[in-house]
Amino acid sequence: MNETTGGAHRVEIAGRERLTVSGVEDVERFDEGVIVMSTAAGTLVVTGAELHIGKLSLDGGELHVDGRIDSVAYEDAPPERGGGFLGRLFG
């Protein structure tokens, strides 16, 4: 199944050792302990150990990760700024 960026988003974990994510728009940061990516559903943070990106296809929006996966979490989107000082203060 070939999905395009901005389309459907899917996360599949196999035995805490393999992760497949579709709907990936960009990889913001990665090392052996954390991978941060922008997806169609928001920013996704994967933590673990010995994490390696086995396949990355931004054209198809798919990412494969191997290693020990400890957590997969979405970050909340930052609030939109607007409305001057009070909007930022109470926004």
C-alpha positions in Angstrom: 0.0 0.0 0.0 1.6 3.3 -1.1 0.3 6.3 0.7 1.3 9.9 -0.1 2.4 12.5 2.4 -0.5 14.3 4.1 -2.7 11.3 3.5 -3.7 8.5 5.9 -1.5 8.0 9.0 -0.7 4.6 10.4 1.6 3.3 13.2 2.5 -0.4 13.4 4.8 -1.9 16.1 6.0 -5.5 15.8 7.4 -7.0 19.0 9.0 -3.7 20.3 11.7 -4.2 17.7 10.2 -2.9 14.5 8.1 0.2 13.8 6.5 1.2 10.6 4.9 4.7 10.3 3.0 6.0 7.2 1.9 9.6 6.7 5.4 10.9 7.5 6.1 14.4 6.2 9.5 15.0 7.7 12.1 13.7 10.1 13.0 16.5 12.4 15.7 14.8 14.6 17.1 11.4 15.1 19.8 9.5 17.0 20.0 6.1 18.6 17.8 7.1 21.5 15.0 9.2 19.9 13.4 9.9 16.6 11.1 13.0 16.1 9.0 13.2 13.0 6.2 15.3 11.6 3.3 13.2 10.5 -0.2 13.8 9.0 -1.5 13.4 12.6 1.1 15.7 14.3 4.6 15.4 15.8 5.5 11.8 16.7 8.3 11.0 19.1 9.8 7.5 19.3 12.2 6.7 22.2 14.3 3.6 22.8 17.8 2.3 22.3 19.8 1.4 19.3 17.2 2.9 17.0 18.0 2.9 13.3 16.1 4.2 10.4 16.0 1.2 8.0 13.9 2.9 5.3 12.8 6.4 4.8 10.6 7.4 1.8 9.3 10.9 2.1 7.8 10.6 -1.4 5.7 7.7 -0.1 5.5 9.0 3.4 6.8 5.8 5.0 9.4 5.2 7.7 10.8 1.9 9.1 12.6 1.8 12.4 14.6 -1.1 13.9 15.8 -1.2 17.5 14.4 -1.4 21.0 11.2 0.7 21.1 10.3 2.0 24.6 7.7 4.6 23.7 5.7 6.2 20.9 4.0 9.4 21.7 2.4 12.4 20.0 3.3 15.9 21.1 0.5 18.4 21.5 0.5 21.0 18.8 1.7 24.4 20.0 -1.1 26.8 20.5 -1.6 29.3 17.7 -0.4 32.8 18.5 -2.6 35.7 18.0 -4.6 38.4 19.6 -1.8 40.5 21.0 -0.5 40.3 24.6 -3.8 39.1 26.2 -4.3 36.4 23.6 -0.8 35.1 24.3 -1.2 35.4 28.1 -4.6 33.6 28.3 -4.4 31.6 25.0 
